């Protein structure tokens, strides 16, 4: 494991944020850093209060995008499926 401090992690995540990357991308980077670095300041990176506060802070102005932009009307789908011969 590498030796790191939370200040460097927050600076790195801030740099990614200023590149206008999505919340999901930053969360993936945080997760990867947590795996690589292990504990930072004696605490798992994902459980470090400053990292948690940072991630909460960036989620407000740039929330995670919905997984799907369009969904099907289930009533219409069921109606079409029921009209098929089985």
C-alpha positions in Angstrom: 0.0 0.0 0.0 1.1 3.6 -0.7 1.3 6.2 2.0 -1.2 9.0 1.3 -2.9 11.8 3.2 -6.5 13.0 2.8 -5.4 16.4 1.6 -3.8 14.9 -1.5 -6.9 12.8 -2.1 -9.2 15.7 -1.8 -7.0 17.8 -4.1 -7.0 15.0 -6.7 -10.8 14.6 -6.5 -11.2 18.4 -6.7 -9.0 18.4 -9.9 -11.3 15.8 -11.4 -14.3 17.9 -10.4 -13.0 21.0 -12.1 -12.7 19.0 -15.3 -16.5 18.8 -15.1 -16.5 15.0 -14.7 -19.7 13.4 -13.5 -20.4 12.5 -9.9 -20.2 8.8 -10.9 -16.8 9.2 -12.3 -15.5 10.9 -9.2 -17.1 8.2 -7.0 -15.4 5.6 -9.1 -12.0 7.4 -8.7 -12.7 7.6 -4.9 -13.4 3.9 -4.8 -10.3 3.0 -6.8 -8.2 5.2 -4.5 -9.7 3.5 -1.5 -8.7 0.1 -2.9 -5.2 1.2 -3.8 -4.4 3.3 -0.7 -6.2 1.3 1.9 -6.4 3.4 5.1 -5.7 7.1 5.1 -5.1 8.7 8.4 -6.0 5.4 10.0 -9.4 5.2 8.4 -10.7 3.6 5.2 -10.8 6.3 2.6 -14.5 5.8 1.9 -15.2 6.2 5.6 -13.0 9.3 6.1 -15.2 12.2 7.3 -13.5 14.8 4.9 -14.0 12.5 1.9 -17.6 11.8 2.8 -18.3 15.6 3.2 -16.5 16.3 -0.1 -18.6 13.7 -1.9 -21.8 15.1 -0.4 -20.8 18.6 -1.3 -20.2 17.8 -5.0 -23.4 15.7 -5.2 -25.6 18.8 -4.7 -24.4 21.0 -7.7 -23.7 18.0 -9.9 -26.0 15.1 -8.9 -25.7 11.6 -10.4 -27.6 11.4 -13.7 -30.5 9.1 -14.0 -29.6 5.6 -15.3 -32.2 5.8 -18.0 -33.4 8.8 -19.9 -36.4 7.1 -21.4 -38.5 4.3 -20.0 -41.3 2.4 -21.6 -44.9 2.6 -20.5 -45.5 -0.8 -18.9 -49.2 -0.8 -19.8 -48.4 -0.4 -23.5 -45.7 -3.1 -23.3 -48.1 -5.5 -21.5 -50.9 -4.8 -24.0 -48.6 -5.6 -27.0 -47.3 -8.8 -25.3 -50.8 -10.0 -24.5 -51.8 -9.5 -28.2 -49.1 -12.0 -29.3 -50.1 -15.6 -29.9 -48.3 -18.0 -27.7 
